[in-house]
């Protein structure tokens, strides 16, 4: 069923190509204030799309992206033609972000959201030592590695894939827990977890082996513990063309060279 909407707002990354696209589209379709528009058209790459989704979280606004960046995995193909029809016929994907809660070495607490993943990485030349707890039960007493990440299905084709983690279908109620360059235990290559679990990560020898934590683009330095759980209260909404749906893109990644 075609989607009904009254107004579009065009926003663009600072890249010259994205700014030019926004100028062209505004000339054709007009433009509305982003806070009042029904649909926000984001022009840029994946980083700009993530930034836009964070800003529109829980506002009820729909985001339709067109690629004017590099990879553009989260974006639709760019075209100035038939934009109203494309948006009307687009598929909607609604999903909950991960919520990261951290405490650093000075005792300061910080909370951030992640649409793609939360990841921890060593800050110095020494490998990190991490204790991994899932729903209150210790699963790894000591993981020695360069880092560890927890990815959503939406983020499973990003850093998680580069770290040889599994690609998750968008509809899967799962999270991918993936180590980066694990040294001990030697044979542990990660785990698939239900998306309703709470993951606690304690940094062992935090003074000697400092670790930073990142939720998408927000970084916290020198953490001593990190708690990650899917937020049930927050929702992001993204639109994709039916012939280039997000689910199809994730599936296609599993068969790409």
C-alpha positions in Angstrom: 0.0 0.0 0.0 1.3 3.4 -1.0 2.5 5.6 1.8 0.9 9.0 2.3 3.0 12.0 3.2 2.8 15.8 2.7 6.3 17.2 3.1 10.0 16.4 2.5 13.1 17.8 4.1 16.4 17.5 2.3 19.6 17.3 4.4 23.1 16.5 3.2 26.6 15.7 4.4 29.3 18.4 3.9 30.6 16.5 0.8 30.4 18.6 -2.4 28.5 15.8 -4.2 25.9 15.6 -1.4 25.4 19.3 -1.2 25.0 19.6 -5.0 22.4 16.8 -4.9 20.4 18.6 -2.2 20.4 21.8 -4.2 19.1 19.9 -7.3 16.4 18.1 -5.4 15.2 21.2 -3.5 14.8 23.0 -6.9 12.6 20.1 -8.1 10.6 19.2 -5.0 10.8 22.2 -2.7 12.0 21.9 0.9 10.5 21.9 4.4 11.9 22.3 7.9 13.3 19.0 9.1 11.5 19.2 12.4 8.1 19.6 10.6 8.6 17.4 7.6 7.0 13.9 7.3 10.0 12.4 5.6 13.7 13.3 5.8 15.7 12.6 2.7 19.3 12.1 3.7 22.0 12.6 1.1 25.5 11.3 1.8 27.1 8.0 2.9 26.6 5.5 5.6 28.1 7.7 8.3 25.8 10.5 7.5 22.8 8.1 7.6 23.8 6.8 11.0 24.1 10.4 12.2 20.6 11.2 10.8 19.0 8.1 12.4 20.5 9.1 15.8 19.0 12.6 15.5 15.6 11.3 14.5 15.4 8.5 17.0 11.9 8.2 18.6 10.6 11.3 16.7 8.4 9.1 14.5 10.1 10.6 11.4 10.9 8.4 8.4 14.3 8.6 6.9 14.9 7.9 3.2 18.6 8.0 2.2 20.2 8.3 -1.2 23.8 7.6 -1.7 26.1 10.5 -2.3 29.0 9.0 -0.4 31.3 6.0 -0.9 29.9 2.6 0.2 26.3 3.6 0.8 25.1 0.3 2.1 22.4 1.9 4.2 21.3 4.2 1.3 19.1 3.9 -1.8 20.3 4.6 -5.3 20.5 8.3 -6.1 18.1 9.7 -8.7 16.2 13.0 -9.1 13.3 11.2 -10.8 10.0 10.1 -9.3 11.0 10.8 -5.7 7.5 11.1 -4.4 6.5 7.7 -5.9 9.7 6.0 -4.7 9.1 7.2 -1.1 5.4 6.3 -1.3 6.3 2.7 -2.3 9.3 2.2 0.0 9.5 -0.5 2.6 9.8 0.6 6.2 12.4 -0.9 8.6 11.9 0.0 12.3 14.5 -1.2 14.8 15.7 -0.7 18.3 19.3 0.5 19.0 21.7 -0.9 21.5 22.2 1.1 24.7 25.8 1.2 26.1 26.4 2.2 29.7 30.0 2.6 30.8 32.0 3.5 33.8 35.5 4.8 33.3 38.6 4.6 35.6 37.7 7.9 37.4 34.2 6.5 38.2 32.4 8.7 35.6 29.4 7.1 33.9 28.3 7.6 30.3 25.4 6.4 28.2 25.3 6.2 24.4 23.2 4.5 21.7 24.4 2.3 18.8 22.5 1.4 15.6 25.4 -0.7 14.2 27.5 -1.9 17.1 29.2 -1.3 20.4 32.8 -2.2 20.3 35.7 -2.2 22.8 39.4 -2.0 21.7 42.8 -1.9 23.3 44.2 1.6 23.9 47.9 0.6 24.1 50.4 -1.9 22.7 49.2 -4.5 25.2 46.3 -6.8 24.4 43.0 -6.2 26.3 41.8 -8.7 28.9 38.1 -8.9 29.2 35.6 -10.8 31.3 32.3 -11.5 29.4 29.0 -11.9 31.3 25.7 -12.6 29.6 22.5 -12.2 31.7 24.5 -12.4 34.9 26.3 -15.6 34.0 30.1 -15.5 33.3 30.7 -17.0 29.9 34.3 -16.1 29.5 36.5 -15.6 32.6 39.3 -14.0 30.5 39.3 -13.1 26.8 42.7 -11.8 25.6 42.2 -9.9 22.4 42.6 -6.6 20.5 38.9 -5.9 20.9 35.3 -7.2 21.2 32.1 -6.0 19.5 28.4 -6.6 19.8 26.6 -6.0 16.5 23.0 -5.6 15.5 21.7 -7.2 12.3 21.8 -3.7 10.7 25.5 -3.4 11.8 26.5 -7.0 11.0 27.8 -6.1 7.6 30.0 -3.3 8.9 32.9 -3.6 11.4 31.5 -7.0 12.5 32.0 -8.4 9.0 35.5 -7.0 8.8 36.3 -8.9 12.0 35.0 -12.1 10.4 31.7 -12.1 12.4 28.5 -13.5 10.9 26.1 -11.6 8.8 22.6 -11.5 10.4 19.3 -11.2 8.4 17.6 -7.9 9.3 14.6 -9.8 10.8 16.7 -12.1 13.0 16.2 -11.5 16.8 19.9 -11.9 17.3 23.1 -10.0 18.1 26.6 -11.0 17.0 29.3 -11.0 19.7 32.6 -11.0 17.8 36.2 -10.8 19.0 38.9 -8.8 17.2 42.2 -10.7 16.9 41.5 -13.1 19.8 44.6 -14.7 21.4 43.0 -16.6 24.3 40.9 -18.7 24.3 42.4 -19.7 20.9 39.4 -21.4 19.5 36.7 -18.9 20.5 35.4 -17.0 17.5 32.4 -15.4 18.9 28.7 -16.2 19.7 25.2 -15.5 18.5 23.0 -14.1 21.3 19.3 -13.5 21.6 18.6 -9.8 21.2 16.9 -9.6 24.7 20.1 -10.4 26.7 22.2 -8.0 28.7 26.0 -8.2 28.1 28.4 -7.0 30.7 32.1 -6.7 29.9 34.6 -6.1 32.7 38.0 -4.8 31.8 40.7 -6.8 33.7 43.9 -5.0 34.6 42.3 -1.8 33.4 45.3 0.4 34.6 47.8 -1.7 32.8 45.7 -2.6 29.7 43.4 0.4 29.1 40.4 -0.1 26.8 38.1 2.3 25.0 34.4 1.7 24.2 32.5 3.1 21.2 28.8 3.1 20.4 28.7 3.9 16.6 30.5 7.3 16.6 30.6 8.0 20.4 33.8 7.0 22.2 34.5 6.7 25.9 38.1 6.3 26.9 39.6 4.1 29.7 36.5 2.2 30.7 36.4 -0.4 33.5 33.1 -1.9 32.7 30.5 -1.8 29.9 26.9 -2.9 29.9 25.0 -3.4 26.6 21.4 -4.1 26.0 18.8 -3.5 23.3 16.6 -0.5 24.1 13.0 -1.4 24.0 11.8 2.3 24.3 13.7 3.8 21.4 13.0 3.2 17.7 14.6 4.4 14.4 12.7 4.2 11.1 14.4 3.9 7.7 12.9 3.5 4.2 14.3 1.4 1.4 13.2 0.8 -2.2 11.4 -2.5 -2.7 13.8 -3.6 -5.4 16.8 -2.7 -3.3 15.5 -3.5 0.2 17.8 -3.5 3.3 17.0 -7.2 3.9 18.0 -8.0 0.3 21.2 -6.1 0.6 22.2 -8.0 3.8 21.3 -11.3 2.1 23.3 -10.4 -1.0 26.4 -9.7 1.2 26.4 -13.4 2.1 27.0 -14.4 -1.5 29.3 -11.6 -2.6 33.0 -12.2 -3.5 
